[in-house]
């Protein structure tokens, strides 16, 4: 697990760096460079499960590799792993873009997003074969990655953060109807960059407030396949007094927020309206805002990846967006 500096403090404390080993699935003794492509699918699927990839990602990646196999059969090419080189993979990608047809002979278009994912699938699959020494070299390594140009996510500007914090702080200190939940939620998100699902899953026992100045959150997953996403995050000294008031007001029994995710979305929507943030405020917006603030604050890329709980594959595109959002021109 990792920790990160408090974004609401002027003190720049050192970051505890963590390292996550990439697990490799056990391989059948019979799998070798002479094996056919289809023989590698089951162990590759086991590998993807072991790294915590989502069901949708696993399904998509396997479908892409099966499509490669169909292409090789259609072209009368060898499906042995050792015979699939960089040139073959580039021909496959060219076929996807310009030559693939359906049963009626009509062109089957490949969207930029699908094309980019299929390149990622090839790099993941053949990179795994290289890591496990089934292949001496990775034929997908030289393949050019053409990422789909997804729009940059919306983040909060500094003045919007100030307005949002002022509004939620006013609710916290209200003399008529004090409410600590909005301020606690915004503090939590801006400090930790959690996903919405991770926020609603926080149990009271996951918060270590024994050290008032250095409270910490342990992000846990019940499913062992997502163990690589578990981490320890700093909550910052400003969090503890707000937490204490929240606990007095709401008296939760098991989870920090004993309400639905939709209820918390309403909390953010109401706060955004009071702060006059016209685009509203969402969990995703706060997650990206927190990531960009961490990067500007000086968090090293690898520590930031671990803070966000992202795999190396997911991190590539995410980091490029963070760098663009953090650039002086934006």
Residue, then its C-alpha position, 0 to 999 in steps of 0.5 A: x500500500x502507498x501513501x501520498x502527501x496532503x494536498x491541503x498542507x504547505x508541508x511537503x512530506x516524502x512519499x512512501x513508494x510502493x511496488x506492485x509485482x506483476x503476477x504471471x499465471x502458471x503456464x501449461x508445460x505443453x505451451x511453447x513457441x511451437x504451440x498454436x495461438x488458440x492454445x495460449x488463450x486459456x493461460x492468457x485469460x488466467x494471467x489477465x484474471x490474476x492482474x485484476x483486469x475487469x471482465x469486460x477488458x478480459x472479454x474484449x482482449x480475448x475476442x481481439x486475439x481470436x480475431x487475429x487467429x481468424x485472420x491468419x486462417x483466412x490468409x492461410x498463414x501459420x498460427x504457431x506462436x513463433x511464426x507470428x512476427x511484427x510484419x504479420x501483426x501489421x498486416x492484421x492491423x491493416x486488414x482491420x482498417x481497410x480490408x475486413x469484410x462481412x459475409x456479403x462482402x461489405x467493408x466492416x469499419x473499425x473505429x479509432x477506439x476499437x483499433x486502439x484497443x486491438x493494438x493494446x490487446x496485441x501488446x498485452x498478449x505478446x508482451x505476456x508471451x515475452x515475459x513468460x519466455x514462451x517467445x524470445x522477443x515481443x513481436x508487438x513491441x515495434x507496432x505503433x500505438x495509435x490511441x483514439x483521441x478521447x476528449x480531455x476530462x473536465x477538471x475544477x479550476x483553482x477558483x472553483x475549488x475555492x468556491x466549492x470548499x467555501x460552500x461546504x465549509x459554510x455548511x459544516x459551520x452552519x449555526x442553524x443546520x450544520x452538515x459535515x457530509x458535503x465538506x467531508x466528501x469533497x475533502x476525501x475526493x480531492x485528497x485521495x482521487x478515489x473512484x465512486x465505487x471505492x468511496x461507497x465501499x469505505x468501512x469505518x474500520x478502513x480509516x485510521x485516525x489514531x494519528x490526528x495529523x496523519x489520518x490514513x485510509x486503507x482502500x480494500x477489495x473483497x475480490x482477490x483479483x483486485x488485490x493490486x488496487x489495494x492501497x494506503x492513502x493519506x487523508x491529511x490533517x484537515x480531515x480528522x476534525x471534519x470526520x469527528x463532526x460527521x460521526x457525531x452528526x450521522x452516527x454511521x454503524x459500518x460504512x462511512x457513507x451509509x447511503x447510496x452512491x446516487x445520494x452522494x451525487x446529489x450532495x455534490x450537485x447541490x454543493x456545485x449549485x451553491x458554488x455557482x459551478x455551471x458544469x456541476x461536480x461529479x465523482x469523476x471530475x473530482x478524481x481527475x482534479x485530485x490527480x492533476x493537483x497531485x502531479x502539480x504538487x510533485x508526486x512521481x508518476x509511479x506513486x501517482x499510478x499507485x495512488x489511483x489504483x491503475x494497472x500499467x496498461x490503463x496508466x499510459x493513456x491516463x498519464x498523458x491526459x494528466x500531463x496535458x491537464x497540468x500543463x501551464x497552458x490549461 
